[in-house]
């Protein structure tokens, strides 16, 4: 996750959502709370989200017309705003800095902002540009008192490259999930390998990965291994989420009546075998894996590591 300066009103959060209704509620909360705290707020949305948020705020009795007239609330269009600083498919730092300067109050007061421009770029396949824009936002947050909330559809990230999602998470102070975690992917009974989609570094991802491996070994006719495989996967996934703060992806390989389970993440922190004392809630993961598996290990990758364990039927 990103490391923020000591400024009291500086943060960069990202939310992944599984349905638009959850996002509408979150953005409406963000705007309403900002106005209630007397903090100017800016939203940069596509038209459909903007209309839905406006409707929700009206239902709550928030007077956005007056807030806009008082320069406390500004709603911008995502596509139009992107065009103001994108050059040859990449965000131009100078033009973007000029945009931010226009949004920040002249008297130096803090400002809150919500934006889905990065999601627009990612959906177009312009992932590098999206990550560059996230980094530019971080530079702006270091220079000004800005609280920023971004949002991506969770299915978009689930189908993305693991290292791209890992970089995106690293550029934020906090990753949260609105709604349910996406399914882990399709499992074929005639395949010897099953690879999940990308899981976000949120607690719900551990349960999703556990269900994925349990379904896979059951589909393969290895139901007797389901409990142990699920427990090992749970420990490896928990290590990625809790200790690595990283998204991860799970792969199962069946061979000779057994299963290899591997969890790849974007963290360089290796899992360690620890001596847990009676009553300790943590520190038993690697011992559990060592007990249940025939062998286990960890290997470095260009973007992080792969932790694995092999079980025999």
N, C-alpha and C positions, 0 to 999 in steps of 0.2 A: 504494500500500500504506500501511497505517497506520504512523504514527511512534510508537515506544514510548519510554517514559521510561527512565532509566538503571537501573532496578531489574533485578537479575540474574536474577530468576525471574519474568519477566513477558513473555508472548508470546501471540499469538492466531493460530493457524494454521487453514486450511481445506483439506479434502481432498475432491475430487470422485471418485466411484467408479463403475465400470461394472458391477460385480456385487457382491452382498452378501458373497460369500466374501472378496473383497479387503478389504472394510471390516471384517469380523470379524477378519481377521488383523491389520489395522492397530490396531484397538482393543485386541485381546489383547496386542499388543506394548506399547502405551501403558500398559496397566494393569500388566503384568509388570515393565516397566522402572521404573515409578514405585515399585512395592513394593520392587524390588531396591535402589533408591536411597534407601529409607526416606522416601519422600515420600507423604503421604496422597493418595488418588486417588478421584475421584467420577465415575460414569458416569450419564448421563441418557438412557436409551434407551427405545425401544418394546419390548414383550415379546419379539418374535421375535429381535431383535438381542441383547437381554440374554441370552436362553437360549443363543444360538449362541456368544456371547462366553464365558459361563460354562463351556460344554462345552469350548471351545478351551483355556481356562485350566486346567481339570481335566486335559486331555490333556497339558499341559505340566508338570503337577505343581505348579501354583500353588495354595496353600491359601487360597482366598478366604474360607472359613468362619472360619478363624483371623484373617485380615486384617480381616474385618468385626467380629469380636469385639474386636479390638484398636483399633477405630476408625481403621484404616488404609485401609479400602476401603468405599465406600458406593455402592450401586446404586439409582438412583431411576427411577421411571417417567416418561417424557416427557410424556404427556398429563396425568397427575395433577399433575406439577410446573408445567406451564403454567397449569393452573387455579388454582394458588396465587397467581399474580401478574397474570394477565390480567384487564383490566377493560374491558368494552364493546369487545372485540376488539383491544385494544392493551395492550402490556406496561406495567404501572404502575411507575414508577421507585422509589417508596417500598417497595412490596411486593417488588420484585425485589431491592433493596438488602438488605432484611431476610433474604431467602432466602440471598443470598451471605454475609452475616454469620454465618448458621447453618452454612454449609459450611466457612468458613475456620477453621482451628484457633485456639483462644482464645489460645494462646501466640505467635501471629504467624508460625508456621512456614509455609512455602509449601505450596501444594496444586495438584495437577494435576486437570484436569477434561476429560471428553469429553461432548459433547452433540449430540443431533440434534433438539432442539426447534425450531431455525430451519428445518430441513428439513420438519418437520411443518407449520409455519405456511405455508411456501412452497407445499407440495403442496396445501394448502387454498385457495390463491389469496390468502392474506393476506401478500402480499409486503412491503407497508409495515411491517406488524407484525414480520416477520422481520428487516428491516433495522434497525428500532428496537431489537430485542432484541440484535442484533449490536453496536450502538452502546452499549447499556447494559452489555454484557459488557466493552467497552473501558474504560468508566468504572470498572467493578469492578476490572479488571486494573491500572488506574492507582493504585487505592487499596489494593490487596492484592497479595501475591506469588502470582499465578495463572498457570499455563500452561494454555491452553485449546486444545482441538482440536475443530473442528466438521466436519460432513460433509454433503454433498448428493449425491444421485444425479446423475451427469453428464448424463444425458438430460434431467433436469428443468431444468438450467441451459441446455442447448443449445436448448431450445424457449422460453426466457424472453426478456423484453425486454432488449436489449443494455445499456441504461443502468442497468437494475436489477442486472444481473450485474456491471457495472462498479462500481457503488456497493458491492456485496457484496465484491468483490475489494479495493476501497480500504479496507475496514474490517478487513482482515487483514494480518498481517505476511508471510505466505507462502501461496501457492496451490500445491497439488500435485495430481497425478492418480494415482489408484489404478487400474491396468489400462489398457485401451485408450481412446483418445479417441473420442467418439461420431462416427458418420457425419455428414457435412455436410448431408445432406438430399436430397430427390428432385429429379431433373432431368427436365423434360418436353421431348421433341423438338419439339413444336409451339409452345413458348413462346419469346418473344424475350428473356426475362429469367430468370436463375437466381440465387436468393439462398440462401446457406448458412445453416445454423443458427449459433448463437453459439459461437465458439471461445474456450476459456479461455486465459489468458496463461501457457501452458506450452509447452515446445519441441515436443511432439508435435502441437500445433495447426497448426504450419506445414506439416507433411507432409500433414495432413488437408485443409487448404485447397488445397494443391497438387493433390492427387488430385481434389478436387471440380471445380476449373476445367478440369483436363485431361479429365475425363470429360464435362464440359458441352460443351466445344468439339468434342470427338469426336462426341458425340451429335448436335450440330448440323451435322455434316458439314464442320467446319473443322479437321480434324486437323492440317493444315499449320501452324496457329497454336499448337498445343498446347504445344510446347516453350517458345516465347517467353512465352505467357500464364502457364504454370506458373512460369517463372523470375521474371517480374514480380510475380506473386502472392506468391511465396516471399519476395521482398525487402520488399514492403509488409507482409506478415504478420510477418516478423522484426522490422521496425521497431516494430510494435504491441506485440509480446511483449517484445522485449529493451530497447527504449528507452522505450516508453510504459508497460510493465508493465500492459497493458490487454487485456481480452477484445476480440474483434473479430468482424466479420461481413463476408463477401465477396459482392459482387454482380457478375454478368456481364450485359452487354446486347449483343445482336448487332444490327447495322444496316449496310446497304450492304456486305455482305461482310466486315465487320470486327467487332471486339469491343472493348467498353469494360470494363475491369476496375477495380472500386472496392473499397477496404477501409476500412470504417468502424470506428473504435475510440473509446474513452472518454478518450483523452489529448489534452491541448491542445498537446503538444510536436510541432511540425511536422518532417517529414523534411528534411534539408539536404544539398545537394550538397557533398561534401568532396573535397579533394585527397589521395587515398590514395597513399602511397609504395610502391615495389616491395617486396613481402614483407609488407605490411600485410594482416591478416586481415579487418579491418572498414573501413568507410568507402567502399565501392564501390557500395553498393546503388542510390543515386539516379543514379549515372553509368550503371549497367547499364540502369535503366529509361529514361533519356533516350536511350540508344543504340537500344534495341529498340522503342520506341514512336514513334508519329507525333506525339503530344503528351501531356503529363502535367501534373498540378497537384494542388493541395490546397485544400480548402474547410473552413471552420469550421462546426460544427454546435452546437446548444444543449448537447450533452453531450460534445463532443470535436471530431472532425474526420473528413473523408473524403479519402483520398488515392487518386488515380485515374490511369489511363494508357489511351490508345487505340491499338489496333493495326489495321493494314489487311492484308487478305489479299494 
